[in-house]
């Protein structure tokens, strides 16, 4: 996948099959769109292109609303899109000035002049341009004017439920990782750097790696989770705890004892085991951790 951190770096001397969006979570609906892009691109001898925005438009348009947390960091999103075969990842800086661009100008100046769009694929509820004035009807008119083809993808469903990033966020906030993972099409991912903690775990033979994650990343509901980890070019299993009040994240890696401060951990959430608990003494904590380890290993099949 070729990645362009600014749209001005993208030079389209080939036919492009384009879709537009934030693609937070890269869930099964997003994957359907990318797969469709690639099929069309292969058929017409072109390449697939995702035009995305940074920062997320909500952070620009609603500066005082700090409630939105994202399913993916920017790097996590890029990695997922690369894994599913997107050919070109193009970033448009999203600013208040850009948000005021009329939809006609967006099509002419961005889609046509910069992306050389041959075929445009959009989601079922897609709107664009200033005040979201542009819709499928306006796009149909402009596609005839500028000679590109247009396709609208219906909502993707898992069972009877339409999949969306908003619904997945709610499931993760509830700790329902099984359903969230089903809608995502893979395990929910969290990437963080190992930092120093209070080192209590190592005194009871349960050392933990404390993690620092990006501020805008959505943290699952507090409690204990069965997880898989990528670390030092290898994979491990473990159990992870998220604290109630501070969202402190610490993970115990099974059969592992190396010093990994400042290393990067990539964690996949499989399922939630229990709520966060308070313990009257160290012995009670150790006994519960032993139970948690058995439960997590059973759930992970190890």
ABEGO torsion letter per residue (X at the ends): XBBBABAAABBBABBBBBBBEAGBGGBAAAAAAAAAAAAAAAAAGBBBBBBBBOBBAAAAABAABAABBBABBAAAAAAAAAAAGBABBBBBBBBAAAAABBAAAAAAAAAAAAAGBABBBBBAABBBEBGGABBAAAAAAAAAAAGBBBBBBBBBBBEABBBBAAAAAAAAAAGBAAAAAAAAGBBBBBBBBBBBBAGAAAAAGBBBBBBBBBAABBBBBBEBBBBBBBBGGBBBBBBBBBBAAAGBBBBBBBGBABBABGBBBBBBBABBABBBBBBABAAAAAAAAAAAAAAAAAAAGX
